[in-house]
Amino acid sequence: MNYKSKSFRPEFRDRAAHMVLEEEKNHPSQCSAVMMIAPKLDIHPDTLSKWTRLYERANAPAVSDLPDLEKIRPLERENRELRQVNEILRKASAYFAEGELDRRFMP
C-alpha cells in the first residue's frame, strides 16, 4: 500500500485504537488485529500500533486511582502479622502441652 503522511483527529485515533482492542478478542495477538484493521483505515500498521499503545496507556487505571489498594495493603500486613502470631501461639501451646505430659508420667 502507499501510505501518505496524514494528520488525523484525536477522535479518529482513539476510535481506531478502540477498534483494534475490540478486534483483538478474535485474533491470537494484537499485532494480527492491527494488521487486519490498518489497511481498512488506510493507516500504516506501525502508526496504528503506536496509537493503540498510547490509547491503552491513557485509559489504564492508575495505581493511585484504585481506592481498594489503600485498604488492601494494611489488611495484608495485618494478615501476615496474625499468621506469625498464630504460629508462635501454636508452637508455645505444643511446648507447654509436652511439658504437662512429661510431668504426669514422672513418679
C-alpha positions in Angstrom: 0.0 0.0 0.0 1.0 3.5 -0.5 0.7 5.4 2.8 0.9 9.1 2.9 1.7 11.3 5.8 -1.6 12.5 7.1 -2.9 14.4 10.1 -5.6 12.6 12.0 -8.0 13.9 14.6 -7.7 12.6 18.1 -11.2 11.2 17.9 -10.2 9.1 14.9 -7.1 7.9 16.6 -9.0 6.8 19.7 -11.7 5.1 17.6 -9.1 3.2 15.5 -7.3 2.1 18.7 -10.6 1.0 20.2 -11.3 -1.0 17.1 -8.0 -2.8 17.5 -8.7 -3.6 21.1 -12.2 -4.9 20.2 -10.9 -7.0 17.3 -8.0 -8.4 19.4 -10.5 -10.7 21.0 -10.9 -12.5 17.7 -7.2 -12.8 17.0 -4.3 -14.6 18.6 -2.4 -11.3 19.1 -2.8 -7.5 19.0 -0.4 -7.4 16.1 -2.6 -9.5 13.9 -5.6 -7.3 14.8 -3.6 -4.3 13.8 -2.5 -5.9 10.5 -6.2 -6.6 9.7 -7.6 -3.1 10.6 -4.8 -0.8 9.4 -5.3 -1.4 5.6 -9.1 -0.9 6.0 -8.4 2.6 7.6 -5.6 3.4 5.2 -3.1 3.7 8.1 0.3 2.2 8.4 0.3 -0.7 10.8 3.1 0.8 12.9 1.2 4.0 13.3 -2.0 2.1 14.4 0.0 0.0 16.8 1.5 3.2 18.3 -1.9 4.7 18.7 -3.2 1.6 20.3 -0.4 1.6 22.9 -1.0 5.3 23.7 -4.7 4.7 24.0 -4.2 1.7 26.4 -1.7 3.8 28.5 -4.1 6.8 28.6 -7.1 4.7 29.6 -5.4 2.3 32.1 -6.4 2.9 35.7 -3.6 4.4 37.7 -2.5 2.7 40.8 -3.4 5.7 42.9 -6.9 5.7 41.4 -7.6 2.3 43.0 -9.3 3.0 46.3 -9.3 -0.6 47.3 -5.5 -0.8 47.1 -5.2 1.6 50.0 -7.4 -0.7 52.1 -5.8 -4.0 50.9 -2.2 -3.2 51.8 -2.8 -2.6 55.5 -5.1 -5.7 55.7 -2.4 -7.9 54.0 0.2 -6.6 56.5 -2.2 -7.3 59.4 -3.0 -10.8 58.0 0.7 -11.6 57.8 1.3 -10.4 61.4 -1.7 -12.5 62.6 -0.3 -15.6 60.9 3.0 -15.1 62.6 1.3 -14.7 66.0 -0.8 -17.8 65.4 2.3 -19.8 64.5 4.1 -18.6 67.7 1.0 -19.5 69.8 0.7 -22.9 68.2 4.4 -23.7 69.0 4.1 -22.4 72.6 0.9 -24.5 73.1 2.7 -27.6 71.8 5.7 -26.8 74.1 3.6 -26.4 77.2 1.5 -29.4 76.4 4.6 -31.5 76.1 5.8 -30.3 79.4 2.5 -31.2 81.0 2.7 -34.7 79.6 6.2 -35.1 81.0 5.1 -34.1 84.5 2.2 -36.6 84.6 4.3 -39.6 83.9 7.2 -38.7 86.3 7.0 -40.6 89.7 
